[in-house]
C-alpha cells in the first residue's frame, strides 16, 4: 500500500527530526526542511499529501507558506504547529486555506489524529472535484444549433442568480438536463437538486409530495412527512410538467414563489424555505392561461426567464456531436473502448425523425454500446426502429442519371461524414469545401429542403 507523504517545515532540527520519526513509525513517508524555501524546493519532486508547518518560522508566516504551496499547485493538507502565544498566525493560515492547527508541545497521538483528519478532508475534496468534473461532462449541453446556443448563453447568465426559470420543449428534448445544469452552475450546487413530475400524481398526492403532510391529514397519514420543497431547502427544485398542476396546488406554489412559505397538508405551522424553482412544460403556458387552465399570476412568476429547447429533428446537424458525447459517457460506464461509428451508421441516424428527441437518442446509443462487439458501433448495433431508416447502399453512379445536383451533393456529404466519424472539419477537408458549407447543407437537409428548382423556374433555360 502506498504510504502518504508528509513534508515537515520546522526551523528546529531536533523538533523536526522527532516529528519525522514519529510519523514514519506511524506508517507515513516523511521528510523535513528547516526553511520555507527549502521546503518549497522539495514539493515538485516529493509531492506531499500533507505539510506540517511550524508557526514560528523566521522566513515566512504560515499563511504565506499556504499561499506559496497553492501557487505551486500543491493541494496538500496543511497543519500548523504553534503555541498559544502565536495563535493569531495560525488563524490567519486557516483563513488562507490551511486545514487545522495543533498546539505545542506536540502530543504524538494528537498530532496523528489531526493530520489524519486533514488528509481525509483532502481526499474528500479531491473526490468532490472528480465528481464535479464527471457531473460537468454529463451535463454538457452539446450542439451548435443557434437555438441551442441561445439556451447555453441563458444558462451561463442566469445560473448565478436566484431567478425562476421556465424551460419549454417537447418530450425528451432535455428540459430536466437544463434544469440540473442551471443548478450545478449556481451557488446552490452543494445543496439538493430535487425533481418532481407534476403530471404523475393526483391533486392530493401532489400537494403532499410537494409540501408534506401532518399526521392524520388523510387516512393513510400515520406520521408527519416533509415535502420535496423542504427537502430542496437551500437548493433547487425542478417541477416537470408544471402546466398540468391542479389549480389548488397552483395557489400554494404561488405563495411559495411570492413569500417562500407554506403549510403542510392538514397542518397550521408555517414552513419557510429558500428554494430556487425551475419549471418545465411541454405545453405553452401562455395558451394554458388563455384557456383558463393555468393561473396568470403564477405564469408571470414562473416566466421570469424563459428558454425553449428545439426538437432533435430540427437540429440534426448536432447528431454527430451528440452521438460522440453519449458514446464517451456510455462506453466509460460499460468499461468498453469505443471510438465512434462505422460508415453507414450515421446515415441511419440522420434519416430517422427522432420522435423521442434526445432521450430516445441516449437510449439508442446505450443499447448500441451494449451490443457493440468491436471498437466501433455498426448499423446492426442500432435499435430495430432505426433499421428501417437506414438508406439503401448506393453509389454516386447509381444516382446518375435522374438525380439533381443537390441529391448527388447530399449523398457525397453524408457518406463522407460517415467515413469521417461525423467530424464536419474532416469531411470538409476531404471534400475540399469549407466547414461553413457543410454546416449550411446539413441545416438544409434537416429542414427538408429538396434542392429542386421552383416550378416557375422550370421553363427558364
Rosetta blueprint (number, residue, H / E / L):
1 X L
2 X L
3 X L
4 X L
5 X E
6 X E
7 X E
8 X E
9 X E
10 X L
11 X L
12 X L
13 X H
14 X H
15 X H
16 X H
17 X H
18 X H
19 X H
20 X H
21 X H
22 X H
23 X H
24 X H
25 X H
26 X L
27 X L
28 X L
29 X E
30 X E
31 X E
32 X E
33 X E
34 X L
35 X L
36 X H
37 X H
38 X H
39 X H
40 X H
41 X H
42 X H
43 X H
44 X H
45 X H
46 X H
47 X L
48 X L
49 X L
50 X E
51 X E
52 X E
53 X E
54 X E
55 X L
56 X L
57 X L
58 X L
59 X L
60 X L
61 X L
62 X H
63 X H
64 X H
65 X H
66 X H
67 X H
68 X H
69 X H
70 X H
71 X H
72 X L
73 X L
74 X L
75 X L
76 X L
77 X E
78 X E
79 X E
80 X E
81 X E
82 X E
83 X L
84 X H
85 X H
86 X H
87 X H
88 X H
89 X H
90 X H
91 X H
92 X H
93 X H
94 X H
95 X H
96 X H
97 X L
98 X L
99 X L
100 X E
101 X E
102 X E
103 X E
104 X L
105 X L
106 X L
107 X L
108 X H
109 X H
110 X H
111 X H
112 X H
113 X H
114 X H
115 X H
116 X H
117 X H
118 X H
119 X H
120 X H
121 X H
122 X H
123 X H
124 X H
125 X H
126 X H
127 X H
128 X H
129 X H
130 X H
131 X H
132 X H
133 X H
134 X H
135 X H
136 X H
137 X H
138 X H
139 X L
140 X L
141 X L
142 X L
143 X L
144 X L
145 X L
146 X H
147 X H
148 X H
149 X H
150 X H
151 X H
152 X H
153 X H
154 X H
155 X H
156 X H
157 X H
158 X H
159 X L
160 X L
161 X L
162 X L
163 X L
164 X L
165 X E
166 X E
167 X E
168 X E
169 X L
170 X L
171 X L
172 X L
173 X L
174 X L
175 X H
176 X H
177 X H
178 X H
179 X H
180 X H
181 X H
182 X H
183 X H
184 X H
185 X L
186 X L
187 X L
188 X L
189 X L
190 X L
191 X L
192 X L
193 X E
194 X E
195 X E
196 X E
197 X E
198 X L
199 X L
200 X L
201 X L
202 X L
203 X H
204 X H
205 X H
206 X H
207 X H
208 X H
209 X H
210 X H
211 X H
212 X L
213 X E
214 X L
215 X L
216 X L
217 X L
218 X L
219 X L
220 X L
221 X L
222 X L
223 X L
224 X L
225 X E
226 X L
227 X L
228 X H
229 X H
230 X H
231 X H
232 X L
233 X L
234 X L
235 X L
236 X E
237 X E
238 X E
239 X E
240 X E
241 X L
242 X H
243 X H
244 X H
245 X L
246 X L
247 X H
248 X H
249 X H
250 X H
251 X H
252 X H
253 X H
254 X H
255 X H
256 X H
257 X H
258 X H
259 X H
260 X L
261 X E
262 X E
263 X E
264 X L
265 X E
266 X L
267 X L
268 X L
269 X L
270 X E
271 X E
272 X E
273 X L
274 X L
275 X L
276 X E
277 X E
278 X E
279 X E
280 X E
281 X E
282 X L
283 X L
284 X L
285 X H
286 X H
287 X H
288 X H
289 X H
290 X H
291 X L
292 X L
293 X L
294 X L
295 X L
296 X H
297 X H
298 X H
299 X H
300 X H
301 X H
302 X H
303 X L
304 X L
305 X E
306 X E
307 X E
308 X E
309 X L
310 X L
311 X L
312 X H
313 X H
314 X H
315 X L
316 X H
317 X H
318 X H
319 X H
320 X H
321 X H
322 X H
323 X H
324 X H
325 X H
326 X H
327 X H
328 X H
329 X H
330 X H
331 X H
332 X H
333 X H
334 X H
335 X L
336 X L
337 X L
338 X L
339 X L
340 X E
341 X E
342 X L
343 X L
344 X L
345 X H
346 X H
347 X H
348 X H
349 X H
350 X H
351 X H
352 X L
353 X L
354 X L
355 X L
356 X L
357 X H
358 X H
359 X H
360 X H
361 X H
362 X H
363 X H
364 X H
365 X H
366 X H
367 X H
368 X H
369 X H
370 X H
371 X H
372 X L
373 X L
374 X L
375 X L
376 X E
377 X E
378 X L
379 X H
380 X H
381 X H
382 X L
383 X L
384 X H
385 X H
386 X H
387 X H
388 X L
389 X L
390 X L
391 X L
392 X L
393 X L
394 X L
395 X L
396 X H
397 X H
398 X H
399 X H
400 X L
401 X L
402 X L
403 X L
404 X L
405 X H
406 X H
407 X H
408 X H
409 X H
410 X H
411 X H
412 X H
413 X H
414 X H
415 X H
416 X H
417 X H
418 X H
419 X H
420 X L
421 X L
422 X L
423 X L
424 X H
425 X H
426 X H
427 X H
428 X H
429 X H
430 X H
431 X H
432 X L
433 X L
434 X L
435 X H
436 X H
437 X H
438 X H
439 X H
440 X H
441 X H
442 X H
443 X H
444 X H
445 X H
446 X H
447 X H
448 X L
449 X L
450 X L
451 X L
452 X L
453 X L
454 X L
455 X H
456 X H
457 X H
458 X L
459 X L
460 X L
461 X L
